Amino acid sequence: MHFIIVLYAALLTLPSYAKEFNSFYQAKRYLTKTITKNQRTLYCGCKIIKTGKKL
């Protein structure tokens, strides 16, 4: 029973830690700083390759 109460309390606090982006540019800048070497995608397990001038 205590586990359920702790889990519920943890789920209530999750939205307060979410980062809000007001533009695609802000989200893209955040992701370029967050992506590390050898990181893979969720969908196919492919490597994430940074390409382009603005990445």
DSSP file (Angstrom, degrees, kcal/mol; ACC not computed):
  #  RESIDUE AA STRUCTURE BP1 BP2  ACC     N-H-->O    O-->H-N    N-H-->O    O-->H-N    TCO  KAPPA ALPHA  PHI   PSI    X-CA   Y-CA   Z-CA
    1    1 A M     >        0   0    0      0, 0.0     4,-1.7     0, 0.0     5,-0.1   0.000 360.0 360.0 360.0 -39.8    0.0    0.0    0.0
    2    2 A H  H  >  +     0   0    0      1,-0.2     4,-2.5     2,-0.2     5,-0.2   0.869 360.0  58.4 -63.6 -35.1    2.8    2.4    0.8
    3    3 A F  H  > S+     0   0    0      1,-0.2     4,-2.7     2,-0.2    -1,-0.2   0.906 104.5  50.2 -60.9 -42.0    4.3    1.7   -2.6
    4    4 A I  H  > S+     0   0    0      2,-0.2     4,-2.4     1,-0.2    -1,-0.2   0.894 110.7  49.2 -65.0 -40.1    1.2    2.9   -4.3
    5    5 A I  H  X S+     0   0    0     -4,-1.7     4,-2.3     2,-0.2    -1,-0.2   0.916 113.2  46.4 -65.7 -43.0    1.1    6.1   -2.3
    6    6 A V  H  X S+     0   0    0     -4,-2.5     4,-2.3     2,-0.2    -2,-0.2   0.911 112.8  50.0 -65.6 -42.4    4.8    6.8   -3.1
    7    7 A L  H  X S+     0   0    0     -4,-2.7     4,-2.3    -5,-0.2    -2,-0.2   0.917 111.1  49.0 -62.2 -43.7    4.2    6.0   -6.8
    8    8 A Y  H  X S+     0   0    0     -4,-2.4     4,-1.6     1,-0.2    -1,-0.2   0.908 111.2  49.6 -62.4 -43.1    1.2    8.3   -6.9
    9    9 A A  H  X S+     0   0    0     -4,-2.3     4,-1.0     1,-0.2    -1,-0.2   0.890 110.5  50.7 -63.8 -39.4    3.1   11.2   -5.2
   10   10 A A  H  X S+     0   0    0     -4,-2.3     4,-0.9     1,-0.2     3,-0.4   0.899 108.4  51.8 -65.7 -40.4    6.0   10.7   -7.7
   11   11 A L  H  < S+     0   0    0     -4,-2.3     3,-0.3     1,-0.2    -1,-0.2   0.820 104.9  56.6 -67.4 -30.1    3.7   10.9  -10.7
   12   12 A L  H  < S+     0   0    0     -4,-1.6     4,-0.2     1,-0.2    -1,-0.2   0.800 106.9  49.2 -70.1 -27.9    2.2   14.1   -9.4
   13   13 A T  H >X S+     0   0    0     -4,-1.0     3,-0.8    -3,-0.4     4,-0.6   0.651  88.8  84.6 -86.8 -15.2    5.6   15.8   -9.3
   14   14 A L  H >X S+     0   0    0     -4,-0.9     3,-1.7    -3,-0.3     4,-0.5   0.903  84.3  54.9 -57.0 -46.8    6.6   14.8  -12.8
   15   15 A P  H >4 S+     0   0    0      0, 0.0     3,-0.8     0, 0.0    -1,-0.2   0.798  99.6  62.5 -60.7 -25.1    4.9   17.7  -14.7
   16   16 A S  H <4 S+     0   0    0     -3,-0.8    -2,-0.2    -4,-0.2    -3,-0.1   0.726 103.8  48.7 -72.2 -19.1    6.7   20.2  -12.5
   17   17 A Y  H << S+     0   0    0     -3,-1.7    -1,-0.2    -4,-0.6     2,-0.1   0.470  85.3 114.1 -96.4  -3.2   10.1   19.0  -13.9
   18   18 A A    <<  -     0   0    0     -3,-0.8     2,-0.5    -4,-0.5    -4,-0.0  -0.437  65.4-129.9 -71.4 140.3    9.0   19.1  -17.6
   19   19 A K        -     0   0    0     -2,-0.1     2,-0.4     2,-0.0    -1,-0.1  -0.778  18.5-146.6 -92.9 132.7   10.8   21.7  -19.7
   20   20 A E        -     0   0    0     -2,-0.5     2,-0.4     2,-0.0     0, 0.0  -0.839   8.7-161.5-102.6 134.3    8.6   23.9  -21.8
   21   21 A F        -     0   0    0     -2,-0.4     3,-0.1     1,-0.1     4,-0.0  -0.941  11.4-167.1-114.3 135.2    9.7   25.2  -25.2
   22   22 A N  S    S+     0   0    0     -2,-0.4     2,-0.3     1,-0.1    -1,-0.1   0.534  74.8  22.8 -95.9  -8.8    8.0   28.1  -26.9
   23   23 A S  S  > S-     0   0    0      1,-0.1     4,-1.7     0, 0.0     5,-0.1  -0.981  75.9-113.9-151.8 161.8    9.5   27.5  -30.3
   24   24 A F  H  > S+     0   0    0     -2,-0.3     4,-2.6     1,-0.2     5,-0.2   0.866 115.7  59.7 -63.4 -36.2   11.0   24.8  -32.4
   25   25 A Y  H  > S+     0   0    0      1,-0.2     4,-2.5     2,-0.2    -1,-0.2   0.911 104.2  48.7 -59.5 -44.9   14.4   26.7  -32.3
   26   26 A Q  H  > S+     0   0    0      1,-0.2     4,-2.1     2,-0.2    -1,-0.2   0.912 112.4  48.2 -62.8 -42.6   14.5   26.4  -28.4
   27   27 A A  H  X S+     0   0    0     -4,-1.7     4,-2.2     1,-0.2    -2,-0.2   0.903 112.0  49.6 -64.6 -41.0   13.7   22.7  -28.6
   28   28 A K  H  X S+     0   0    0     -4,-2.6     4,-2.2     2,-0.2    -2,-0.2   0.906 110.2  49.8 -65.4 -42.7   16.3   22.1  -31.2
   29   29 A R  H  X S+     0   0    0     -4,-2.5     4,-1.3     1,-0.2    -1,-0.2   0.903 110.9  50.4 -62.7 -40.9   19.0   24.0  -29.2
   30   30 A Y  H  X S+     0   0    0     -4,-2.1     4,-1.5     1,-0.2     3,-0.3   0.918 110.9  48.9 -63.0 -44.1   18.2   22.0  -26.1
   31   31 A L  H  X S+     0   0    0     -4,-2.2     4,-2.6     1,-0.2    -2,-0.2   0.872 105.5  56.6 -66.3 -36.7   18.4   18.7  -28.0
   32   32 A T  H  < S+     0   0    0     -4,-2.2    -1,-0.2     1,-0.2    -2,-0.2   0.826 112.0  43.5 -65.5 -28.9   21.8   19.6  -29.6
   33   33 A K  H  < S+     0   0    0     -4,-1.3    -1,-0.2    -3,-0.3    -2,-0.2   0.757 116.1  48.6 -81.9 -25.6   23.2   20.1  -26.1
   34   34 A T  H  < S+     0   0    0     -4,-1.5     2,-0.2    -5,-0.1    -2,-0.2   0.829  87.3  92.1 -85.1 -35.2   21.5   16.9  -24.7
   35   35 A I     <  -     0   0    0     -4,-2.6     2,-0.2    -5,-0.1     3,-0.1  -0.446  61.1-165.2 -67.7 127.0   22.5   14.4  -27.4
   36   36 A T    >   -     0   0    0     -2,-0.2     3,-1.2     1,-0.1    12,-0.2  -0.540  32.5 -72.0-105.0 173.5   25.7   12.7  -26.4
   37   37 A K  T 3  S+     0   0    0      1,-0.2    -1,-0.1    -2,-0.2    12,-0.1  -0.345 115.8  13.7 -64.4 146.5   28.1   10.6  -28.5
   38   38 A N  T 3  S+     0   0    0      1,-0.2    -1,-0.2    10,-0.2     2,-0.2   0.681  87.5 152.7  61.5  22.3   26.9    7.1  -29.5
   39   39 A Q    <   -     0   0    0     -3,-1.2     9,-2.2     9,-0.2     2,-0.3  -0.582  29.1-151.5 -80.9 147.3   23.3    7.9  -28.6
   40   40 A R  B     -A   47   0A   0      7,-0.2     7,-0.2    -2,-0.2     6,-0.1  -0.807  15.9-102.4-120.9 159.4   20.7    5.9  -30.5
   41   41 A T     >  -     0   0    0      5,-2.5     4,-0.5    -2,-0.3    -1,-0.1  -0.331  22.3-128.9 -75.1 159.8   17.1    6.6  -31.5
   42   42 A L  T  4 S+     0   0    0      2,-0.1    -1,-0.1     1,-0.1    -2,-0.0   0.837 100.7  50.3 -74.2 -34.1   14.1    5.1  -29.6
   43   43 A Y  T  4 S+     0   0    0      1,-0.1    -1,-0.1     3,-0.1    -3,-0.0   0.945 130.1   2.7 -78.4 -51.0   12.4    3.7  -32.7
   44   44 A C  T  4 S-     0   0    0      2,-0.1    -2,-0.1     3,-0.0    -1,-0.1   0.492  89.2-115.8-118.9  -5.0   15.1    1.8  -34.7
   45   45 A G     <  +     0   0    0     -4,-0.5     2,-0.1     1,-0.2    -3,-0.1   0.672  62.0 153.8  77.0  15.7   18.2    1.9  -32.5
   46   46 A C        -     0   0    0      1,-0.1    -5,-2.5    -6,-0.1    -1,-0.2  -0.426  50.9 -99.3 -75.9 151.9   20.0    3.9  -35.2
   47   47 A K  B     -A   40   0A   0     -7,-0.2     2,-0.7    -2,-0.1    -7,-0.2  -0.432  31.6-123.8 -67.6 144.6   22.8    6.2  -34.3
   48   48 A I        -     0   0    0     -9,-2.2     2,-0.5   -12,-0.2    -9,-0.2  -0.838  28.9-164.6 -91.1 119.6   22.0    9.9  -34.1
   49   49 A I        -     0   0    0     -2,-0.7     2,-0.6   -11,-0.1   -12,-0.0  -0.922  13.1-140.1-110.9 122.8   24.2   11.8  -36.4
   50   50 A K        +     0   0    0     -2,-0.5     2,-0.3   -18,-0.0    -2,-0.0  -0.718  36.8 159.0 -82.1 119.7   24.6   15.6  -36.1
   51   51 A T        +     0   0    0     -2,-0.6     4,-0.1     0, 0.0     3,-0.1  -0.934  24.0  54.1-136.5 161.1   24.7   17.2  -39.5
   52   52 A G  S    S-     0   0    0     -2,-0.3     3,-0.3     1,-0.1    -2,-0.0  -0.127  84.0 -81.7 100.8 162.9   24.0   20.6  -41.0
   53   53 A K  S    S+     0   0    0      1,-0.2    -1,-0.1     2,-0.1     0, 0.0   0.867 123.4  44.5 -69.2 -38.5   25.2   24.1  -40.2
   54   54 A K              0   0    0      1,-0.2    -1,-0.2    -3,-0.1    -2,-0.1   0.499 360.0 360.0 -93.1  -3.6   22.9   24.9  -37.3
   55   55 A L              0   0    0     -3,-0.3    -1,-0.2    -4,-0.1    -2,-0.1   0.422 360.0 360.0 -94.0 360.0   23.3   21.6  -35.5
